[in-house]
């Protein structure tokens, strides 16, 4: 079986390497092993994070645009390339330090080495509607997306939950996930300062995705992942996940994770998830939590798990979206239907706080910590009890504020949810 897999991958590599034409070029990056560090670091093309690369990973990028390309990798490695169609570019990147090899043919041997894990090879094709290289802005074939007001790339030192993440060989082909990290609100809305952003929300989502792939065994192609998502992007992703649930014919194991702002309707007390381009006064464009639950349970599934590191009282990790109004509302409890369990970071009028020493939300940090300690082999009841106890205690000690997580269970699942396993 191993020989067949390697033979198949070799065929893919051969096709990728030999199919060059005048329409695109290929960039190949090989990350070496070494050290005991196992966390993923971002591969950044022209200030855009396009991939999170684990140790001993092979990654290729099919690029249709031409011109200057700045590549940033771990260890403060910065590489400038002149991309020309029809060429291959190989980069050998160590865990840290200076990249030693950047050339058109040098590095090919390392990239094709059988020492690398074949299951960690990643192929990405550039979105021609949003090219990485945007020098020729007059080219009608390249529709340039509106740029944020400022760069939002943030780099943090890894905490204990960001390294040595447990890995499972077994993939759960019936498990699907939508993961969203909304952190940067002030770049997309007039009148907001950086205090209105949600510290570490993108880092939360990035690390949760790593656990989803490595520990929970969710295939990469089964994961929908968004950072700093706008209203249209969130709506589209939720509709896509709903369509997936429908077409699994009851066999899907669904996971929804969100870190970012939540907000309440002051009159109806309905809680909402807030896209980065939506303010607290424009909730008609936000994601109503009741509607989200309804969409996720519209069709049968094995189970639906929702994890929300957000609060819905009008508070926030830093500052509310309409802080000047000082809104504090106890959001209405939603009645859950279908096979669904919801883990939330806080209760009532509380805020969902950060854990600054760990560069994560407090709730997400302890969630990941427990998944790491148990390799994901933990029941929902055990996880619920752990989060309730640890987050409540640590919030009092670390942030000097109360934060009490909640676990919400649907009527359908109330008799058997305790024995569900997170993995």
TISE-232543 format. One record per residue (C-alpha): residue in one letter; x, y, z. Coordinates in steps of 0.05 Angstrom, whole numbers. Example, Ala and Ser with C-alpha at 12.3 -4.5 7.8 and 13.67 -1.06 7.14 Angstrom:
<node aa="A" east="246" north="-90" up="156"/>
<node aa="S" east="273" north="-21" up="143"/>
***
This chain:
<node aa="X" east="0" north="0" up="0"/>
<node aa="X" east="56" north="48" up="19"/>
<node aa="X" east="90" north="35" up="-48"/>
<node aa="X" east="26" north="49" up="-85"/>
<node aa="X" east="15" north="114" up="-48"/>
<node aa="X" east="86" north="138" up="-61"/>
<node aa="X" east="80" north="117" up="-134"/>
<node aa="X" east="15" north="157" up="-140"/>
<node aa="X" east="47" north="218" up="-107"/>
<node aa="X" east="107" north="212" up="-153"/>
<node aa="X" east="60" north="213" up="-212"/>
<node aa="X" east="27" north="276" up="-185"/>
<node aa="X" east="95" north="309" up="-175"/>
<node aa="X" east="117" north="289" up="-245"/>
<node aa="X" east="54" north="318" up="-275"/>
<node aa="X" east="61" north="382" up="-235"/>
<node aa="X" east="134" north="390" up="-253"/>
<node aa="X" east="127" north="373" up="-327"/>
<node aa="X" east="61" north="407" up="-343"/>
<node aa="X" east="91" north="476" up="-345"/>
<node aa="X" east="65" north="522" up="-399"/>
<node aa="X" east="60" north="596" up="-413"/>
<node aa="X" east="1" north="607" up="-366"/>
<node aa="X" east="30" north="593" up="-298"/>
<node aa="X" east="91" north="575" up="-257"/>
<node aa="X" east="100" north="529" up="-196"/>
<node aa="X" east="130" north="545" up="-128"/>
<node aa="X" east="152" north="485" up="-85"/>
<node aa="X" east="170" north="492" up="-12"/>
<node aa="X" east="199" north="437" up="32"/>
<node aa="X" east="203" north="446" up="107"/>
<node aa="X" east="256" north="405" up="142"/>
<node aa="X" east="248" north="369" up="208"/>
<node aa="X" east="295" north="379" up="265"/>
<node aa="X" east="282" north="404" up="335"/>
<node aa="X" east="223" north="379" up="376"/>
<node aa="X" east="177" north="434" up="351"/>
<node aa="X" east="116" north="409" up="315"/>
<node aa="X" east="74" north="473" up="307"/>
<node aa="X" east="53" north="500" up="241"/>
<node aa="X" east="79" north="567" up="218"/>
<node aa="X" east="50" north="612" up="164"/>
<node aa="X" east="74" north="615" up="92"/>
<node aa="X" east="63" north="687" up="72"/>
<node aa="X" east="62" north="711" up="0"/>
<node aa="X" east="61" north="786" up="-8"/>
<node aa="X" east="33" north="796" up="63"/>
<node aa="X" east="-22" north="744" up="53"/>
<node aa="X" east="-21" north="680" up="94"/>
<node aa="X" east="-35" north="625" up="44"/>
<node aa="X" east="-16" north="562" up="82"/>
<node aa="X" east="3" north="536" up="151"/>
<node aa="X" east="62" north="489" up="144"/>
<node aa="X" east="76" north="432" up="192"/>
<node aa="X" east="145" north="401" up="203"/>
<node aa="X" east="169" north="356" up="145"/>
<node aa="X" east="115" north="381" up="99"/>
<node aa="X" east="116" north="389" up="24"/>
<node aa="X" east="76" north="447" up="-5"/>
<node aa="X" east="66" north="471" up="-76"/>
<node aa="X" east="31" north="532" up="-103"/>
<node aa="X" east="7" north="540" up="-175"/>
<node aa="X" east="13" north="614" up="-191"/>
<node aa="X" east="-18" north="649" up="-251"/>
<node aa="X" east="6" north="719" up="-237"/>
<node aa="X" east="75" north="746" up="-255"/>
<node aa="X" east="121" north="797" up="-223"/>
<node aa="X" east="152" north="810" up="-155"/>
<node aa="X" east="136" north="760" up="-101"/>
<node aa="X" east="158" north="768" up="-29"/>
<node aa="X" east="157" north="703" up="11"/>
<node aa="X" east="162" north="703" up="87"/>
<node aa="X" east="175" north="640" up="128"/>
<node aa="X" east="194" north="622" up="199"/>
<node aa="X" east="259" north="647" up="229"/>
<node aa="X" east="251" north="716" up="197"/>
<node aa="X" east="265" north="685" up="129"/>
<node aa="X" east="247" north="734" up="72"/>
<node aa="X" east="255" north="715" up="-1"/>
<node aa="X" east="244" north="759" up="-62"/>
<node aa="X" east="229" north="725" up="-128"/>
<node aa="X" east="214" north="749" up="-198"/>
<node aa="X" east="159" north="702" up="-220"/>
<node aa="X" east="159" north="684" up="-294"/>
<node aa="X" east="110" north="637" up="-326"/>
<node aa="X" east="134" north="567" up="-345"/>
<node aa="X" east="185" north="561" up="-289"/>
<node aa="X" east="192" north="520" up="-225"/>
<node aa="X" east="218" north="551" up="-160"/>
<node aa="X" east="243" north="506" up="-104"/>
<node aa="X" east="253" north="530" up="-33"/>
<node aa="X" east="283" north="489" up="23"/>
<node aa="X" east="263" north="520" up="89"/>
<node aa="X" east="290" north="498" up="157"/>
<node aa="X" east="252" north="504" up="222"/>
<node aa="X" east="288" north="568" up="236"/>
<node aa="X" east="347" north="609" up="212"/>
<node aa="X" east="361" north="632" up="142"/>
<node aa="X" east="334" north="596" up="81"/>
<node aa="X" east="395" north="565" up="47"/>
<node aa="X" east="368" north="546" up="-21"/>
<node aa="X" east="327" north="588" up="-68"/>
<node aa="X" east="336" north="571" up="-141"/>
<node aa="X" east="300" north="546" up="-202"/>
<node aa="X" east="325" north="473" up="-197"/>
<node aa="X" east="363" north="469" up="-132"/>
<node aa="X" east="319" north="438" up="-77"/>
<node aa="X" east="281" north="390" up="-123"/>
<node aa="X" east="316" north="330" up="-93"/>
<node aa="X" east="294" north="351" up="-23"/>
<node aa="X" east="223" north="363" up="-45"/>
<node aa="X" east="216" north="295" up="-77"/>
<node aa="X" east="251" north="257" up="-21"/>
<node aa="X" east="211" north="197" up="5"/>
<node aa="X" east="231" north="216" up="76"/>
<node aa="X" east="174" north="265" up="77"/>
<node aa="X" east="105" north="244" up="101"/>
<node aa="X" east="64" north="235" up="37"/>
<node aa="X" east="-1" north="249" up="73"/>
<node aa="X" east="23" north="319" up="90"/>
<node aa="X" east="34" north="342" up="19"/>
<node aa="X" east="-9" north="403" up="3"/>
<node aa="X" east="-25" north="431" up="-66"/>
<node aa="X" east="-56" north="501" up="-73"/>
<node aa="X" east="-77" north="536" up="-136"/>
<node aa="X" east="-78" north="612" up="-139"/>
<node aa="X" east="-146" north="645" up="-142"/>
<node aa="X" east="-143" north="684" up="-208"/>
<node aa="X" east="-196" north="732" up="-184"/>
<node aa="X" east="-151" north="752" up="-126"/>
<node aa="X" east="-80" north="743" up="-151"/>
<node aa="X" east="-23" north="747" up="-100"/>
<node aa="X" east="18" north="791" up="-148"/>
<node aa="X" east="-23" north="854" up="-163"/>
<node aa="X" east="25" north="899" up="-200"/>
<node aa="X" east="-16" north="902" up="-264"/>
<node aa="X" east="-80" north="929" up="-233"/>
<node aa="X" east="-107" north="950" up="-300"/>
<node aa="X" east="-110" north="878" up="-324"/>
<node aa="X" east="-185" north="862" up="-328"/>
<node aa="X" east="-171" north="788" up="-317"/>
<node aa="X" east="-147" north="803" up="-246"/>
<node aa="X" east="-202" north="832" up="-203"/>
<node aa="X" east="-167" north="862" up="-143"/>
<node aa="X" east="-202" north="852" up="-76"/>
<node aa="X" east="-209" north="913" up="-32"/>
<node aa="X" east="-148" north="918" up="13"/>
<node aa="X" east="-155" north="925" up="89"/>
<node aa="X" east="-133" north="992" up="118"/>
<node aa="X" east="-72" north="961" up="149"/>
<node aa="X" east="-34" north="896" up="151"/>
<node aa="X" east="-64" north="848" up="202"/>
<node aa="X" east="-12" north="794" up="202"/>
<node aa="X" east="8" north="779" up="274"/>
<node aa="X" east="62" north="732" up="298"/>
<node aa="X" east="61" north="703" up="368"/>
<node aa="X" east="110" north="659" up="405"/>
<node aa="X" east="78" north="590" up="409"/>
<node aa="X" east="47" north="569" up="475"/>
<node aa="X" east="45" north="498" up="501"/>
<node aa="X" east="-19" north="483" up="462"/>
<node aa="X" east="13" north="506" up="397"/>
<node aa="X" east="69" north="455" up="395"/>
<node aa="X" east="74" north="379" up="395"/>
<node aa="X" east="2" north="372" up="374"/>
<node aa="X" east="-21" north="299" up="376"/>
<node aa="X" east="-28" north="266" up="309"/>
<node aa="X" east="-76" north="210" up="290"/>
<node aa="X" east="-64" north="166" up="229"/>
<node aa="X" east="-138" north="151" up="223"/>
<node aa="X" east="-178" north="201" up="182"/>
<node aa="X" east="-252" north="211" up="194"/>
<node aa="X" east="-278" north="221" up="123"/>
<node aa="X" east="-349" north="235" up="149"/>
<node aa="X" east="-327" north="292" up="194"/>
<node aa="X" east="-333" north="364" up="168"/>
<node aa="X" east="-315" north="431" up="199"/>
<node aa="X" east="-326" north="505" up="190"/>
<node aa="X" east="-275" north="546" up="229"/>
<node aa="X" east="-277" north="622" up="233"/>
<node aa="X" east="-231" north="670" up="269"/>
<node aa="X" east="-254" north="743" up="267"/>
<node aa="X" east="-203" north="789" up="299"/>
<node aa="X" east="-192" north="852" up="258"/>
<node aa="X" east="-254" north="895" up="259"/>
<node aa="X" east="-225" north="965" up="258"/>
<node aa="X" east="-193" north="954" up="189"/>
<node aa="X" east="-262" north="943" up="158"/>
<node aa="X" east="-304" north="994" up="196"/>
<node aa="X" east="-300" north="1069" up="201"/>
<node aa="X" east="-296" north="1097" up="271"/>
<node aa="X" east="-269" north="1036" up="307"/>
<node aa="X" east="-201" north="1034" up="340"/>
<node aa="X" east="-157" north="974" up="353"/>
<node aa="X" east="-189" north="966" up="422"/>
<node aa="X" east="-250" north="939" up="386"/>
<node aa="X" east="-212" north="881" up="357"/>
<node aa="X" east="-215" north="811" up="387"/>
<node aa="X" east="-144" north="795" up="411"/>
<node aa="X" east="-117" north="727" up="388"/>
<node aa="X" east="-182" north="706" up="351"/>
<node aa="X" east="-143" north="689" up="288"/>
<node aa="X" east="-91" north="652" up="328"/>
<node aa="X" east="-147" north="613" up="362"/>
<node aa="X" east="-177" north="593" up="295"/>
<node aa="X" east="-109" north="575" up="264"/>
<node aa="X" east="-90" north="530" up="322"/>
<node aa="X" east="-159" north="499" up="326"/>
<node aa="X" east="-154" north="481" up="253"/>
<node aa="X" east="-87" north="447" up="267"/>
<node aa="X" east="-121" north="404" up="320"/>
<node aa="X" east="-180" north="390" up="275"/>
<node aa="X" east="-133" north="362" up="222"/>
<node aa="X" east="-79" north="329" up="264"/>
<node aa="X" east="-116" north="305" up="326"/>
<node aa="X" east="-189" north="300" up="307"/>
<node aa="X" east="-172" north="269" up="239"/>
<node aa="X" east="-213" north="315" up="196"/>
<node aa="X" east="-187" north="313" up="124"/>
<node aa="X" east="-161" north="380" up="100"/>
<node aa="X" east="-211" north="381" up="42"/>
<node aa="X" east="-268" north="374" up="93"/>
<node aa="X" east="-250" north="438" up="129"/>
<node aa="X" east="-277" north="507" up="110"/>
<node aa="X" east="-232" north="559" up="142"/>
<node aa="X" east="-241" north="635" up="145"/>
<node aa="X" east="-200" north="690" up="177"/>
<node aa="X" east="-230" north="760" up="187"/>
<node aa="X" east="-292" north="740" up="148"/>
<node aa="X" east="-340" north="790" up="119"/>
<node aa="X" east="-416" north="781" up="120"/>
<node aa="X" east="-420" north="751" up="50"/>
<node aa="X" east="-363" north="703" up="64"/>
<node aa="X" east="-394" north="678" up="129"/>
<node aa="X" east="-462" north="670" up="97"/>
<node aa="X" east="-433" north="632" up="38"/>
<node aa="X" east="-392" north="586" up="83"/>
<node aa="X" east="-452" north="568" up="126"/>
<node aa="X" east="-494" north="553" up="64"/>
<node aa="X" east="-438" north="509" up="38"/>
<node aa="X" east="-435" north="470" up="103"/>
<node aa="X" east="-511" north="463" up="103"/>
<node aa="X" east="-507" north="434" up="33"/>
<node aa="X" east="-453" north="385" up="56"/>
<node aa="X" east="-497" north="362" up="114"/>
<node aa="X" east="-555" north="351" up="66"/>
<node aa="X" east="-514" north="309" up="18"/>
<node aa="X" east="-483" north="265" up="72"/>
<node aa="X" east="-552" north="234" up="82"/>
<node aa="X" east="-548" north="233" up="158"/>
<node aa="X" east="-476" north="207" up="161"/>
<node aa="X" east="-441" north="274" up="173"/>
<node aa="X" east="-405" north="291" up="238"/>
<node aa="X" east="-407" north="367" up="238"/>
<node aa="X" east="-362" north="415" up="275"/>
<node aa="X" east="-371" north="491" up="277"/>
<node aa="X" east="-319" north="535" up="313"/>
<node aa="X" east="-322" north="610" up="319"/>
<node aa="X" east="-276" north="660" up="355"/>
<node aa="X" east="-294" north="733" up="348"/>
<node aa="X" east="-347" north="784" up="367"/>
<node aa="X" east="-417" north="765" up="387"/>
<node aa="X" east="-470" north="817" up="399"/>
<node aa="X" east="-542" north="821" up="425"/>
<node aa="X" east="-603" north="854" up="396"/>
<node aa="X" east="-622" north="902" up="452"/>
<node aa="X" east="-697" north="896" up="440"/>
<node aa="X" east="-707" north="823" up="423"/>
<node aa="X" east="-644" north="801" up="461"/>
<node aa="X" east="-626" north="754" up="403"/>
<node aa="X" east="-551" north="737" up="400"/>
<node aa="X" east="-511" north="746" up="335"/>
<node aa="X" east="-443" north="728" up="308"/>
<node aa="X" east="-411" north="790" up="278"/>
<node aa="X" east="-372" north="791" up="212"/>
<node aa="X" east="-313" north="839" up="210"/>
<node aa="X" east="-350" north="888" up="165"/>
<node aa="X" east="-414" north="892" up="207"/>
<node aa="X" east="-424" north="938" up="266"/>
<node aa="X" east="-467" north="928" up="328"/>
<node aa="X" east="-519" north="975" up="298"/>
<node aa="X" east="-527" north="936" up="232"/>
<node aa="X" east="-547" north="868" up="259"/>
<node aa="X" east="-590" north="853" up="198"/>
<node aa="X" east="-524" north="835" up="163"/>
<node aa="X" east="-497" north="793" up="220"/>
<node aa="X" east="-508" north="718" up="233"/>
<node aa="X" east="-567" north="706" up="279"/>
<node aa="X" east="-548" north="650" up="325"/>
<node aa="X" east="-617" north="619" up="323"/>
<node aa="X" east="-614" north="617" up="247"/>
<node aa="X" east="-545" north="585" up="249"/>
<node aa="X" east="-570" north="529" up="294"/>
<node aa="X" east="-631" north="519" up="249"/>
<node aa="X" east="-587" north="514" up="187"/>
<node aa="X" east="-539" north="465" up="219"/>
<node aa="X" east="-596" north="419" up="240"/>
<node aa="X" east="-641" north="427" up="180"/>
<node aa="X" east="-619" north="360" up="154"/>
<node aa="X" east="-602" north="296" up="194"/>
<node aa="X" east="-531" north="283" up="217"/>
<node aa="X" east="-493" north="239" up="266"/>
<node aa="X" east="-482" north="300" up="310"/>
<node aa="X" east="-470" north="374" up="306"/>
<node aa="X" east="-419" north="407" up="353"/>
<node aa="X" east="-416" north="483" up="359"/>
<node aa="X" east="-359" north="516" up="397"/>
<node aa="X" east="-365" north="591" up="409"/>
<node aa="X" east="-308" north="632" up="439"/>
<node aa="X" east="-350" north="695" up="438"/>
<node aa="X" east="-398" north="731" up="485"/>
<node aa="X" east="-466" north="758" up="468"/>
<node aa="X" east="-478" north="809" up="523"/>
<node aa="X" east="-445" north="868" up="488"/>
<node aa="X" east="-379" north="858" up="524"/>
<node aa="X" east="-316" north="832" up="491"/>
<node aa="X" east="-244" north="810" up="502"/>
<node aa="X" east="-222" north="882" up="494"/>
<node aa="X" east="-278" north="931" up="479"/>
<node aa="X" east="-348" north="926" up="452"/>
<node aa="X" east="-365" north="944" up="380"/>
<node aa="X" east="-407" north="1002" up="406"/>
<node aa="X" east="-368" north="1014" up="469"/>
<node aa="X" east="-392" north="1085" up="478"/>
<node aa="X" east="-462" north="1060" up="491"/>
<node aa="X" east="-438" north="1013" up="546"/>
<node aa="X" east="-487" north="959" up="524"/>
<node aa="X" east="-495" north="900" up="572"/>
<node aa="X" east="-553" north="854" up="554"/>
<node aa="X" east="-569" north="784" up="578"/>
<node aa="X" east="-580" north="747" up="512"/>
<node aa="X" east="-641" north="703" up="502"/>
<node aa="X" east="-629" north="628" up="507"/>
<node aa="X" east="-642" north="590" up="443"/>
<node aa="X" east="-683" north="527" up="442"/>
<node aa="X" east="-641" north="475" up="407"/>
<node aa="X" east="-670" north="421" up="361"/>
<node aa="X" east="-635" north="363" up="327"/>
<node aa="X" east="-571" north="326" up="346"/>
<node aa="X" east="-533" north="388" up="370"/>
<node aa="X" east="-490" north="408" up="430"/>
<node aa="X" east="-463" north="478" up="439"/>
<node aa="X" east="-401" north="496" up="481"/>
<node aa="X" east="-400" north="570" up="496"/>
<node aa="X" east="-344" north="610" up="529"/>
<node aa="X" east="-386" north="650" up="578"/>
<node aa="X" east="-455" north="659" up="609"/>
<node aa="X" east="-507" north="714" up="614"/>
<node aa="X" east="-477" north="784" up="616"/>
<node aa="X" east="-405" north="761" up="622"/>
<node aa="X" east="-349" north="774" up="572"/>
<node aa="X" east="-306" north="721" up="539"/>
<node aa="X" east="-236" north="740" up="558"/>
<node aa="X" east="-165" north="729" up="533"/>
<node aa="X" east="-106" north="693" up="563"/>
<node aa="X" east="-50" north="741" up="544"/>
<node aa="X" east="8" north="698" up="568"/>
<node aa="X" east="-16" north="643" up="521"/>
<node aa="X" east="-37" north="687" up="462"/>
<node aa="X" east="-105" north="654" up="460"/>
<node aa="X" east="-176" north="664" up="485"/>
<node aa="X" east="-181" north="636" up="555"/>
<node aa="X" east="-236" north="587" up="535"/>
<node aa="X" east="-200" north="564" up="472"/>
<node aa="X" east="-135" north="554" up="509"/>
<node aa="X" east="-165" north="505" up="559"/>
<node aa="X" east="-206" north="472" up="505"/>
<node aa="X" east="-142" north="457" up="465"/>
<node aa="X" east="-104" north="439" up="527"/>
<node aa="X" east="-154" north="384" up="544"/>
<node aa="X" east="-157" north="358" up="473"/>
<node aa="X" east="-81" north="354" up="473"/>
<node aa="X" east="-77" north="318" up="540"/>
<node aa="X" east="-128" north="266" up="519"/>
<node aa="X" east="-110" north="261" up="444"/>
<node aa="X" east="-183" north="279" up="433"/>
<node aa="X" east="-208" north="216" up="468"/>
<node aa="X" east="-253" north="252" up="517"/>
<node aa="X" east="-328" north="250" up="525"/>
<node aa="X" east="-370" north="313" up="517"/>
<node aa="X" east="-391" north="307" up="590"/>
<node aa="X" east="-318" north="303" up="614"/>
<node aa="X" east="-299" north="362" up="569"/>
<node aa="X" east="-358" north="403" up="593"/>
<node aa="X" east="-341" north="391" up="666"/>
<node aa="X" east="-268" north="408" up="654"/>
<node aa="X" east="-282" north="473" up="617"/>
<node aa="X" east="-334" north="495" up="668"/>
<node aa="X" east="-285" north="485" up="726"/>
<node aa="X" east="-220" north="507" up="695"/>
<node aa="X" east="-243" north="569" up="657"/>
<node aa="X" east="-284" north="594" up="717"/>
<node aa="X" east="-225" north="586" up="765"/>
<node aa="X" east="-171" north="612" up="718"/>
<node aa="X" east="-212" north="672" up="697"/>
<node aa="X" east="-218" north="694" up="769"/>
<node aa="X" east="-143" north="684" up="779"/>
<node aa="X" east="-117" north="711" up="713"/>
<node aa="X" east="-167" north="765" up="693"/>
<node aa="X" east="-200" north="779" up="760"/>
<node aa="X" east="-268" north="772" up="727"/>
<node aa="X" east="-321" north="718" up="725"/>
<node aa="X" east="-326" north="676" up="663"/>
<node aa="X" east="-369" north="613" up="667"/>
<node aa="X" east="-374" north="570" up="604"/>
<node aa="X" east="-440" north="537" up="587"/>
<node aa="X" east="-458" north="473" up="551"/>
<node aa="X" east="-525" north="475" up="516"/>
<node aa="X" east="-558" north="410" up="495"/>
<node aa="X" east="-616" north="399" up="448"/>
<node aa="X" east="-678" north="361" up="470"/>
<node aa="X" east="-661" north="307" up="420"/>
<node aa="X" east="-591" north="295" up="446"/>
<node aa="X" east="-603" north="303" up="521"/>
<node aa="X" east="-605" north="228" up="536"/>
<node aa="X" east="-540" north="209" up="501"/>
<node aa="X" east="-495" north="270" up="489"/>
<node aa="X" east="-452" north="254" up="550"/>
<node aa="X" east="-420" north="195" up="514"/>
<node aa="X" east="-403" north="230" up="450"/>
<node aa="X" east="-327" north="234" up="438"/>
<node aa="X" east="-296" north="298" up="412"/>
<node aa="X" east="-248" north="260" up="366"/>
***
